[in-house]
Amino acid sequence: MSREMRQRTLNMLVFQILALGPMHGWGITQRIEQIAESVLRVNQGLL
């Protein structure tokens, strides 16, 4: 997967999560790992 595709996927996931309500970086990373079934790991510092 290209870097651009990974970034677009991450952006989409973050926007979907934040559409549910405000959340901090740690919560977002935890939710992404739940959604992606731990296949996708995100450093909360990245967010």
N, C-alpha and C positions, 0 to 999 in steps of 0.2 A: 504494500500500500504506500502510495507516495506521501510525502510530508504534507502537501496541500490537502489531500484527501483526509488524512488523519486530523488536520486542523479543522476542516469543515465538519467532520463527524463530531469532534469534541465540541465545537461551537453549537451544533444542533442539540447535543445532549444537554449542555449547560442551559441553553434557552428553554428547552422543554422542562427541565428541573425547576428553573426559576419562575416559570409560568405558574407553578403550583404555589409559590409564595417565596418571600425572602429567605435566603440561606447563606451561610458563610462557607468559606473554602473547604473546610473539613467535611461539612455536611454534603456539599456537592460531590466531593471525591468519593465519599462513602456511597452515595446514591448511584453514581456512575458505575462503581464496581458491582453494585447489586443488579443494576439494569444489564450490564455487560457480562454478568455471571463470572466476575473476576478475570475475564479474558483481557479486559482493558484496564490498565493501571494508570492512574493520573497522580502526579505529584501536586499536592495542594498549593505549593509555592508557585506552580505554573499558573494557577487561576488567579 
